[in-house]
Each structure stands twice: as structure tokens, then as C-alpha cells.
């Protein structure tokens, strides 16, 4: 249902119909698909959809002191490729890993937890967490500080499985490191799971307010931002409709 996939599908169906008695409809579908791909790829649409997600939480303020632990969510490591090549392969959102490693060095007593299994419906037993440890160790983080949660398949399970694994105590402070656009849904799910965490957003895709209306001259970048934003908004709507989060757009604690 992502825009790129959907519009390519519509255009393909339209192209087939052009060779049938529904040729007129086919031409309209092809034209509509091309125009909408242009809008999604070159217009500010992706920026407009991502900006309210990324700006929902401010940067973390370290004035309150050191946290007890740092949870970093997966979606950075391509587990199947890592297995095939015998080394960690980071395909997207590397800021999550980099920021967590930087925090680990800044707060040497904090525990580091990586939560990430596999979201694929059909895959081998490879999990992101199987390779995350090696990345953190290569960045100078001692293995004794690392906890790997490899069972989660989605953000809801990130929250639930992390809580079950860590059993956070009253008064402990845990940071949650994930992409800024993903933070509202993540915070909503951790709250629903009863795990109080402090948001540490990273991996921004849009600059300041003045950048929101910028056009792009690289269509694949615009399509990527639009797909990313639509996927996130679809997740928020679906999770709110099914009661998995209590607000459509979770924000800072009041």
C-alpha cells in the first residue's frame, strides 16, 4: 500500500488495459500514476508528512544526569545480507547505532539494549540482534554491557519484549533511541506496555521549518520520504484504531 508500490501497480494495470476494450480507462490510469509519482517524488509532499512526526519530541536534555540504560530499536541492520556475507550489513538508519554507541561512551555505567528481530514474513533465522553486538563491540562498547533482544518483529513487540527482558525498577531512567519520525509511535507503544522511557530522537530526514516546502531534484529521495511517512502514519492510524496506542500522535509527557 505504500505510494510507490501502489502507483507502479496502477500504472501497470493501466498499461495492460490499453490493449483491451478498456483502453480509455487504461490511459487515464497510466497518466494518473505518472502524475502522482511525479508529485510523490519531486514535490514537498514527503517533507510535509514527515515534519510533524519528527518535530513531535525535542532533543533529549541530559541536564537530569546519567540514565540507567539505553534502548536502541532495530531497523538498521539487514540480517539476511549480514548472514550471507558473514559480517554486519547496515542498510538504513545508522544514526540509531551511532547515537547509542556515543551515549554508551558518555555514560559508561548505563546498560545498552538492542531490540530487533526480523520483520520479514519469510526469512531464515537471522535476526538483527545477532549482529548488533559485533557493531557495538567494534565501536568500543564492552560486551558485558550489552543485552540483545532478538525476538521482536515490530515496534509493539520491541516495547513488550524489552520490558519483560529488563524488568525496569521504579525510579530507573531508560532512554529510547530511534528515528525521529518513528518516535511518536514508539513512545505510544512503550507507554501502553507500561515501560516509562525518555525519547532520544535521531536520524532526521527533514531539516527545519524552512525546509518543509523544498522540492527535490532526485525523485528516488522524494519517493523514499513519502513512502516512509505514509508507512508511519498508516501505523499510527492502525495502532490507534486497534487500541494499541492511546493517542493518534503521542507527544511529550505532560
C-alpha positions in Angstrom: 0.0 0.0 0.0 3.0 2.3 0.0 2.6 5.1 -2.6 5.5 3.9 -4.9 4.3 0.3 -5.0 0.6 1.3 -5.3 1.2 3.7 -8.2 3.5 1.4 -10.1 0.7 -1.2 -9.8 -1.9 1.2 -11.0 0.3 2.2 -14.0 0.9 -1.5 -14.8 -2.8 -2.3 -14.8 -3.4 0.8 -16.9 -0.8 -0.3 -19.4 -2.5 -3.8 -19.7 -5.9 -2.2 -20.1 -4.7 -0.1 -23.0 -4.6 -3.3 -25.1 -8.2 -4.2 -24.3 -11.6 -2.7 -24.9 -11.0 -0.6 -21.7 -8.1 1.3 -23.4 -9.6 4.7 -22.4 -9.6 3.7 -18.7 -6.1 2.3 -19.1 -4.7 5.6 -20.5 -6.3 7.5 -17.6 -4.7 5.1 -15.1 -1.3 5.4 -16.6 -1.5 9.2 -16.8 -2.7 9.4 -13.2 0.0 7.0 -12.0 2.8 9.0 -13.7 1.5 12.4 -12.4 1.2 11.1 -8.8 4.6 9.5 -9.0 6.0 12.9 -10.0 4.2 14.6 -7.1 5.4 12.0 -4.6 8.9 12.1 -5.9 9.6 15.7 -6.7 7.2 17.8 -4.6 7.5 18.6 -0.8 4.8 16.0 0.0 7.2 13.7 1.9 8.6 16.6 3.9 5.1 17.8 4.8 4.1 14.4 6.1 7.4 13.7 8.0 7.9 17.1 9.6 5.1 16.8 12.3 6.4 13.4 13.2 10.0 14.4 13.5 9.2 17.6 15.5 6.9 15.9 18.0 9.7 15.4 20.5 12.5 17.8 21.3 16.2 16.7 21.5 16.9 14.9 24.8 18.1 17.1 27.7 20.9 15.5 29.6 20.7 18.0 32.5 18.9 15.5 34.7 22.0 13.3 34.8 23.0 9.8 33.6 20.4 7.3 32.5 20.4 3.7 33.9 20.1 2.2 30.4 19.8 2.9 26.7 17.4 1.0 24.4 18.0 1.2 20.7 15.4 -0.1 18.3 16.3 -2.1 15.3 15.6 -1.5 11.5 19.2 -0.6 10.8 20.8 -4.0 10.1 19.9 -6.2 7.1 20.1 -9.6 8.9 19.8 -11.8 5.8 22.6 -9.9 4.0 24.7 -10.0 7.1 24.3 -13.8 7.3 25.1 -14.2 3.6 28.3 -12.1 3.9 29.3 -13.1 7.4 29.5 -9.5 8.6 27.0 -6.9 9.8 25.4 -5.0 6.9 23.8 -1.7 7.9 21.3 -0.6 5.2 19.3 2.2 6.8 19.1 4.5 9.9 22.7 4.1 11.0 22.2 7.1 13.4 20.4 4.8 15.8 23.5 2.7 16.3 26.0 5.6 16.2 24.0 7.6 18.7 23.6 4.6 21.1 27.4 4.0 20.9 28.1 7.7 21.6 25.7 7.6 24.6 27.4 4.4 25.9 30.7 6.2 25.9 29.2 9.3 27.5 27.5 7.2 30.3 29.9 4.3 31.0 27.6 2.7 33.7 24.5 2.6 31.5 23.3 -0.7 30.2 22.9 -0.9 26.4 19.9 -2.9 25.0 19.4 -3.6 21.3 15.8 -4.7 20.4 15.4 -6.1 16.9 14.5 -9.4 15.4 13.1 -9.9 11.9 10.0 -8.2 10.4 10.0 -10.4 7.3 7.2 -12.9 6.8 9.5 -15.3 5.1 13.2 -15.4 6.2 15.8 -17.6 7.8 16.6 -17.5 11.5 18.8 -14.4 11.1 17.9 -11.6 13.4 19.2 -8.1 13.7 20.3 -8.6 17.3 22.6 -11.4 16.2 24.8 -8.8 14.5 24.3 -5.7 16.6 26.6 -6.8 19.3 29.5 -7.1 17.0 28.9 -3.5 15.8 28.8 -2.1 19.3 31.9 -4.0 20.3 33.7 -2.6 17.2 32.7 0.8 18.4 34.4 0.2 21.7 31.4 -0.9 23.9 32.3 -3.8 26.3 30.3 -7.0 25.7 29.4 -7.2 29.3 27.2 -4.0 29.0 25.2 -5.3 26.0 21.8 -7.0 26.1 20.4 -8.3 22.8 16.6 -8.8 22.4 16.2 -10.9 19.2 12.5 -12.0 19.2 10.6 -8.8 18.4 9.1 -8.5 14.9 7.6 -5.0 15.2 7.6 -1.9 17.4 4.9 -3.3 19.7 7.0 -6.3 20.5 10.1 -4.1 20.9 8.2 -2.5 23.8 6.7 -5.6 25.3 9.7 -7.8 25.0 12.1 -5.2 26.2 10.0 -4.7 29.3 9.8 -8.4 30.0 13.6 -8.8 29.5 14.7 -5.8 31.6 12.0 -5.7 34.3 12.7 -2.0 34.9 12.6 -0.9 38.5 10.8 2.1 40.0 12.9 5.2 39.6 15.2 3.8 36.8 15.7 6.0 33.8 15.8 4.5 30.3 16.5 6.3 27.1 14.8 5.2 23.9 16.9 5.7 20.8 15.1 5.6 17.4 14.5 7.7 14.3 12.7 11.0 15.0 9.8 10.1 12.6 9.4 6.7 14.4 9.4 8.2 17.9 5.7 9.1 18.3 4.6 5.5 17.6 7.4 4.0 19.7 6.6 6.2 22.7 2.9 5.4 22.4 3.7 1.6 22.4 6.2 1.8 25.3 3.6 3.7 27.3 1.0 1.2 26.6 3.4 -1.6 27.7 3.9 0.3 31.0 7.6 1.0 30.3 8.4 4.6 31.0 11.2 5.7 28.7 12.7 9.1 27.7 12.8 9.8 24.0 16.2 10.3 22.3 15.3 11.1 18.7 17.9 10.7 15.9 18.0 10.1 12.2 16.1 13.2 11.0 15.0 13.2 7.3 13.8 16.8 7.2 15.6 20.0 8.3 13.9 23.0 9.9 10.6 24.5 9.2 12.1 26.5 6.3 13.0 23.2 4.5 9.5 21.7 4.6 8.4 23.2 1.3 11.5 22.4 -0.6 11.3 20.5 -3.9 13.8 17.8 -4.7 15.6 17.1 -8.0 16.2 13.4 -7.1 12.9 11.5 -7.4 14.0 8.4 -5.5 14.8 10.6 -2.4 11.3 12.2 -2.6 9.6 8.8 -3.1 11.6 7.4 -0.2 10.5 10.1 2.2 6.9 9.9 1.0 6.8 6.1 1.4 8.4 6.4 4.9 5.9 9.0 6.0 2.9 7.2 4.7 4.0 3.9 6.3 4.4 5.7 9.7 1.1 7.4 9.5 -0.6 4.2 8.5 1.0 2.5 11.5 -0.2 5.3 13.8 -3.8 5.1 12.5 -3.9 1.3 12.6 -2.4 1.1 16.2 -4.8 3.8 17.4 -7.8 2.1 15.8 -6.9 -1.2 17.4 -6.2 0.3 20.8 -2.5 -0.4 20.8 -1.7 3.2 21.5 -3.9 5.7 23.4 -3.3 8.7 21.1 -3.1 9.1 17.4 0.1 11.2 17.7 1.7 10.6 21.1 3.7 13.5 22.3 5.9 14.6 25.3 4.7 13.6 28.7 2.6 16.3 30.3 
